[in-house]
Amino acid sequence: METAWLQTATEWISAHPLAAGGLAFAIAFCDALVIVGIVVPALPLLIAIGVMVGLGHINGPYAVVCAGLGAFCGDALSYWIGRRWGLQLRQRWPFSRYPQWLDQGEAMFRRHGAKSIFTARFVGAVRPFVPAIAGMLHMPLRRYLLPSAVASLVWAALFLAPGWVLGASYDAVAAVADRLALVLLSLLAAIGLVWAGVLYTWRWFAAHADTLLARALGWTRAHPRLGRYAAALIDPNRPESASLVMLAMCLLAISWAWFTLLATLLASGGPLAIDHRIHDFMWGLRNPLADRLMAALASLGDVAVLGPAAAVALGYLLWRRRWMAAAHWLAALVFGLALTALLEAAIDMPRPPTAPAGFGFPSVAVTMTTITFGFFAVLIARELPGRTRVWPYLLAGVVTTLVGFARLYLGAHWPSDLVGGTLFGFLWLLVLGIAYRRHVARSFWMRPLAWLFYGTFAAAALWHAPRAVDPLLAKFTSTPTTTVLAQHDWWTRDWATLPEQRNETDARRRWPLDVQVAGPLAPLQAALLAQGWRVQPQAGWVKTIGLLDDDTALRAQPVLPATLDAQAETLLLLHDGERPDEQHALRLWPAPAALTDGVPLWLGSTQTLRAKRLLGVATLWLPEPDTGHAHAALASAVRGFEHIESPHPRNGMPVLRLRTTGAGTPTP
């Protein structure tokens, strides 16, 4: 879906292709420049330019040469800076404050010599510094230029390639799976944000733990009355003191965030404006392929998945006689569930219109996922060496994100429900974590416990998710229609009040809704089957992956489903076209209106589909620009039904209306 600013940028780049090459040069040049390269997000910017290449707005080889030349010139300037100032760079800001920036690059350069000029171009942490270090150490220019030039050109091609491929496939994929692509990209972005947040927060606390401990000790001495309670946690002779201070600070920060959110929700008397906007946006992304994936991910927070993993961990702790750890683990789960249920019962928060009974504030599934994985991380992280201690917390963040995102996509909760559940889970696990770390100093071998917990969780998820998908999706249907039309009024005039096209942002995917059907679909389906049409069941993930199979006959390749108002088509009928790579399609969806006599009403779109090979790896049936051939083929096939055709007053497109209850009656 193209936004207005993207369309404007695309038009500008199309009109100024040479300037776009200059932009690629500037991005690569700044990324290669010493110090400046630290803050320039070259990868996403070059991917964006690659997309423009794939869409045909910029010449590909020209963009690669411009980006490669920019990287080479930036490296050359960094080399000159290093040669000009030499070792004096270490005494200048910011290297005087952050000497590790040069230390990492120098270690790499001394270890690999000229090879590091090529290698460092693909390592973001040292890319802006190795050329400057080569100049500092007076590497001969003739030895420097060749690897730098080759590396710059290869780097430019590799960094432009992902966007290039994406742009080349955008039109094809977006025509049938734009919402699926947006869902997957949004999920990856959410996981990336949580991953980065957990990782850098942990690293910051790890780097400042000693300073925080010293400040906490100073505070306890300056405030003897209040400080004596904090002093119980802070004993400089205990190795756990630093981690206890970190947990305590997190507890204070999250407590403030939790109570602020709760006060805001209670003061507003319900969901916030941002809750409604995000809910509407996610509901608009509903897609049949994404639905099943999101339902499977949402089921990861069910008791059938979390329960076995928690029980196995508890059994192991009891078997190993880790009584204190087992007691805290049991308290975390039991009291966490009880407190969450109590909070959900005490706070009367309106549910989203798409959520059935049983979904409230905060989200029990998200809260218990946070507590289960979070407290398990507290249990085992202390036994891991060095920086590997962050991995259990990263896994906890990823799993909680998957469950929360999936439930948000399905419309089970407001975003504030998920945020509130996550924060409340953090609160409880931090309280238990502080209590556990304060009383337990004895270590134990955690690797068998980690394998048991994570392995049981994965096995339970693989068993439970396929069985939970259909019942869960059945709970989240579209909101019932409120528009009611009399059948005679619909037939004569009110048909024109129904949508004339799909409500897509991208004009290329606003397919005309040129068919309206009143009555059951079975008679229509039978009549079309008798005339050579065929029904295609809705394509799932297995059939979608089968698009990669070259041996499958062209007409056996599935047509991917499409949505109207977050619903997949109820019926998809196909008929062979005049060419081997062409076929006609009729898609029918429930109409956003009902007839007073209870007769079902449907909206449909006729299309001419063309088979196209996407990037040489998959075959897709894609809609062609409207020619009217598919509409004419359908109109000819339904002559046995009572039907009428009129131009729609809003766009002039002919709309075919028919009643299936009148099969076999003469045409008026």
C-alpha positions, 0 to 999 in steps of 0.5 A: 500500500503506497502512502502519499509521501511514498508516491510523491517520492517515487514521482520525484525520483522518476523525474530526477534519476540522476539526482537519485544516483547522487543520493545513493552516492551521498548515503554510501559516502557518509556511511564510510566516513569515520565517525559519521558512519556510526549514525548513518542508517545506510542499510535501510536507506540503500534498501529503499533506493534498491526498491526504486531500482526494482520498480524501474525508476532508477537504472540498476547498474547506475545505482550500484556504481554511484553507491560503490563510488560513494563508499570508495570516496568515503573510505579514501577520505577516512584513510587520508584523515588517519594518515594526516593526524595519525596517532593524534586521533586517539587524543581527540574527541570522540576517540578520547572518550570511546577508545574502543572504537579504534581498538576494535578496528586496529585489532582487526587490521593487525590480525588480517592486514590488507584483508581487513580493508575488504572484510571491514566493509561488511562489518558495521561496527568497524566499517567507518574506522578500519580505513582511518586505522590503515592510514594511521599505521601508514599502509601503502596507498597502492596496497589499500586502493584495490581491496577498497575499490573491490569491497566498495563495489561488492558492498554496494551491490549487496546492500542494494540487492534486497530492495532491488528484489523487493521492488521487482516483486512488489507489484506482483506480490502486492496484487494478491498478498499485500496485506500478508506482506504488511502483517509479516513486516509489522511482526518482524519490526515488532520483534526487532524493536523488542529484541533491540530494547531488551538487548541494549537495556541489558547491556546498559545496565551491565555496563553501569551496574557498579556505578549504580551500586555505588550510588545506591550505597551512597543513598542508603548512607545519606538517608539512614531511615529509608536506606535501611530497607534498601540496604537489605538488598544492597550488600557490596560483599554479595555478588548478587548485589549489582543484579538486585539493584538492576532489578529494583530500578526496573521495578521502580520504572515499570511500576511508574509506567504501569500506574500511569497507564492504569490512571490514564485508562481509568481517567478516560473511562475506556480505551484511548484514541490510539487504541482505536486507531491501531485496532482499526489498522490491524483489523484492516490487515486481515488476510486468510493466509495471515489469519491462520498464522496469527491464530497459531501464534496467539495459541502460544499463550494458552495453558495447553502450551505454557502449562506443560513447560511450567510443570516440567520445570517445576518437576525438575526443580523438585527432583533436584531438591531446589526447594527455594527455586521451586517455591518461587517458581510456583508462586510466580505462576499461581499468584500471577494468574490469581492477581491477573484474574482479580485485576481483570474482574476489578477493572471494567474495560470495554472490549474491542467490538471484534472480541468475544466474552473472555477477553479483557484488561489486562490480557491474561495470555500475554501476562502469563507468557511474560511471567512464565518466560520472564521468571524462568529467565531470572532463574537460569540467567544467573547461571550463564557466563558473561554476555550470554545471560541476556539470551533467556530475556531475549527469548522471553521478549520474542515469545511475548511479542509473538503472542501479543502481536497475534492477539492484537491482529485478531482483534482480541484486545486493545493495545493498552490491554497488551501493554498493561498485561506485559507491564503487570507481568514485569512487575510481578516477576521483578518482585519475585525475582528480587525475592529469589535473588536475595535469598538464593546464592547457591548455583545449579546446573541449568542446562538440563532445565533450559532444554526441558523447559524450552523443548517442552514448550516447543513440543506443546506448541507444535501439538496444540497450535494446529488444533487451536487455529480453527476454534480461535478463528471462529471467535473472531468474525467480522462485526455484524452488518447494520445496514438492512435493505428490502429486497425490492428496494435493493433490486431497483435502486439500493444496489447503488448504495453498496461499494463499487470497488474494494477499499484499498489504499493502492488504486491498482488493487481497487478491483471493481465490485461488478457483481451482486447476488441475492440468495444462496450460492449453491445454485449459482455454483452448480450452474457455472460448474455445468458450463466449465467453471471450477471451484477452487478451495481457499489456498492455505500455506501448503498450497502457497508454498507449492507455487515454488514447484516448477513441475505443477501444471499452470492451471493447477497453480492456486489463485491466492485468496483476497479480502473484502472488509477483512473477509476472504472470499466465500466462493472463488470460481475459475474458467479457462481463458483464450490463452494457456496462461489466462483464466477468468475468475469470480470472487464472491464475499458477504455484502456489508448489508442484509436483506429484510427477508433473510436472503443472503446478499453477496458482492463479487468481482470478475477478473481476468488473471494472467500467470506470471513467473515471479523472479524465476522461482514462483508462478502467480496468477495476477489480475490484469487491467479490466478488459470486461472479458471476465464480466462478459463471460459471467453474464453469458453464463448466468442467463438462466437466472433472473438478472439485470445489469446497470452502470454504477452511478459512482464510476459508470462500471456495469454491475450485474445483479442476479437472484439465485432463487429464480433459477430457470426463470425467463430473463426479463 
